[in-house]
Amino acid sequence: MKLLNFILGLDVKIKLAAIAIFLGLTAFIISDPFDNAHAKINVKELALIVQNEVDHVNVDELADWIIKSKTDYRLVDIRTEKEFNEYNIPGSENIPITSLFDGQLARNEKIILYSEGGIHSAQAWFLLKAKDFRNVYMLRGGLEEWKDKILFPKLGVNASDDENARFEIASAISRYFGGTPQIVSGNEITVSVEIPKVAPKIQTPTGSAAGTAKKKKREGC
């Protein structure tokens, strides 16, 4: 009850993640889905992590890591195998939420979780935290935000010079991952969109945080 009261008093921008964690806690207590395994839960610590938003990696940061070919983390897609095969973020691996404790993950690894939106990854984050996985994070906004900001960035027809400059960088990153930048007129998108199956290798996105790091071909699924 104390945790629920704490959640209700949080700022709006973090309530969603906090509620997801609370639901995950409730499900964990009621169903005990992992062979009655015991878990230590530090409610105050988890609440502070949520409030300070140190449990997230944003999509721009992840895109930069992929372009730079960083390998000091594991990107885990917790959706179903069917959903994963339809499209996944380059470099990710599929471990459905029901298989998180099958021995595929180590507690000393840096783990980035993502799902379609954010609720399921928040629940998975909580379950791993409860089992002493200390270095685990969620992708902010999940696959939905990845598609919106990385694959299909948008620019209004009356954009400012600064917006156009940022869009030029975002467009190069989009094409790197096989996406399609969008020019928006009112509520109508003038360019059709399609989720890429393969992200072709292109030159380094000019002006991006990727710098001049060596690139290699990445596949979307």
Secondary structure, 3 states (H helix, E strand, C coil): CHHHHHHHCCCHHHHHHHHHHHHHHHHHHHHCCCCCCCCCCCHHHHHHHHHHCCCEECHHHHHHHHHCCCCCCEEEECCCHHHHHHCCCCCEEECCHHHCCCCCCCCCCCEEEECCCCHHHHHHHHHHHHCCCCCEEEECCHHHHHHHHHHCCEEECCCCHHHHHHHHHHHHHHHHCCCCCEEEECCEECCCCCCCCCECCCCCCCCCCCCCCCCCCECCC
